[in-house]
Amino acid sequence: MRRAPAALRRDERGFTLVELLIATSIGLVVVGAALAMFIGGVRSEPKTATKVAAIQDARVTLDRITRELRQALDVEEASPTELEIVTYVKATSCNGVAGGTSIPCKVTYSCDGDVCMRTVAQPDGSAPGTPTEVVDGLVSAEVFDPQPAVDPTYIGVDFVLLSGDDDPVSLGDGVALRNLPEEEA
């Protein structure tokens, strides 16, 4: 028993200088790679945030258009770049502030270049309000796909966006028109 502790004290093996240098070099390479990945992520974050914001805006607009199409009382015009419907709008008047009840108004979506605008007017088209931009960054202004082209019973909506990089993002939906008067459906 006395020999064992003495043998442990004499066995003072350790690392050589070469082994320590190799371990330090490997550690520096690993830390350097991790730091490079972190810096790359931090630098790409603004571009990613811009892309996410553009997609979210387009998604909200797509949801709004499909909701208004589902409530549509009449489709007055439906072309690839313009949609004009009489639908219910939750407002005090067709050009007023948001209200508690829904009233019928004429809503026009007009896409030109890379932007889509929304205008609300009285059901007969009089007193149109100020157009508001609902989505921008479109690859094509051809957003709507009425089927059939005359007196449509289905309208597809497809946004193809360029947002921050060269990879387009496509968001699409479609609505079967159910609330139209019998002579149109």
N, C-alpha and C positions, 0 to 999 in steps of 0.2 A: 503494500500500500504506500509505503513511503517513496517508492521509486516512481509511481505514476505521476504525482504532482511535479516532481523534479524533471521528469521526461517532458511534460507539457511545457514547462518553463524554458527548457532548452530548445524546443521545437518552435522557433520564431520565424517560420516561413511567412512571406508577404508577397506583395506584387513588385515586379521589377519596374523600372522606369519606362521601358518599352511597352509593357502591358498597360500602364497608366496612360501613356500618350495615345495608344490605340483606342482605349475606352473613351477618353476625352474627345478624340476626333469623331468617333461614331456618335457620341452624344451631341456634339455640335452639329453634325449633319442632320440628325433627327430634329433637333430644336430649330434649325434653319429651315427645314422643309415645312414644319408646322407653322412657323412665323410667316413664310411665303404664302401659305394657304390662307392664313388669317388676313393678311394684308390684301390679297386678291378678293376675298369675300367682302371686306370693308369697302374696297374701291368699287365693286360691282353693285353694292346695295342701292345707291341712288337710281341707277338704271332699272333695277328690279322693282323698286318702289314705284317708279313712274309707270312701268308696264302694268303692275298690279292695279294702280289707280285707274288707268285707262280701261282695263278689262272690267273693273268694278263699275265704272260709269256706264259702259256699254251694257253690262248685265242688268243694271237698274233700268236703263232705257228700254231694253228688250222686254223686261217684265212689265213695264208700264204700257208699252205698245200692245203686247199680247192681252193684257187685262182690258185695255180699252177696246180691242177687237172683239173680245168675248162678250162685251156689253154693247156692241155696236147695234144701232137701230137701222142704219143705212150706210152703205158704202157708195159714196158719190164718185170717187175716182180712185183707181188702183193701177199704178204703173210701177215699173222697176225703181223709179226715183221719187215717186210721190204717192202719198196715201191720204185720202180725204174721207173722213167718216163722221157720222153723227153718233155720238156715244155719250155715256153718262160721265160727268165730271163732278168731283166733290168740291163744290165752290158755292159762294153766295150768289154769284152771277157768272156768266161765261168768261168775263174778263176780271172777275173779282178775286178776292182772297179766298183761301181754303175755307170751306164751310162744313157744317154738320151733315147736310143732305146732298144727294147727288142730283144734278139737273142735266137735261140733254143739251149738248153744245156741239158745234162742228169743230173737230180737231184735224189739223192738217200737219202732216209730217212731210217735209220737203228736203231732199238730200241733193247737194250740189258739191262737186269736188270731193273734199274729204270731210265735209261737215253735214250733219242733219239738224234741221231746225223744227220746232214745234210751235204752231200758232193755234190759239183758241178763239172762236168767234161765236156769234149767235147761231142757232140751228139753221137759219136761212143764209148764213154766210156774212151777214152784216156786222159791223163793228168789230173787225178783227183786232185782237190784242197785239202786243209787241212780240215778234218771234223770239223764241229763246233757243239757244244752242243746247242740244241734248246729247250729242256725241260728236267727237272729232277724231281725226287720225284714220279715217276710212281709206282703204285701198281703192274701193270703187263706190260710186254713188248709187249703184244699182243694188238696193237693199231689199226691196219688196218683190215677192213672187206670187202674183195673183193667179189662181187657177180656178176655172178657165179665165182667160184674159178679159172676156166680157162677162159681166154679172158674176163675179167670183163667188164661190162657196167656200174656198180655202185660200188663206193668204199666208205665205211663208215670209219670215223676216230673218235676214242673215247679215250680220255685221262681220266684215273682215277688216281687222285693224293692224296697222303697223305701229308699234309702240316701243320706241327705244332702240330696237335692233331691227335686223332685216328679216326676222322670222314673223310672218303674219299669224295672227290669232283669229280664229273664226268662232263666232257665237251665233247660234241659230235656233229658231223655234218656229212654230206655225200654229194657226188657229183655224178650225172649222167654224164658219160663221153660222150661228144657231138662232140668233134673235131677229134675223131679217124678216120683213113681211113676206107672206107666202108667194106673192107674184114675183119676187126677186130670188128667192131661195130655190 
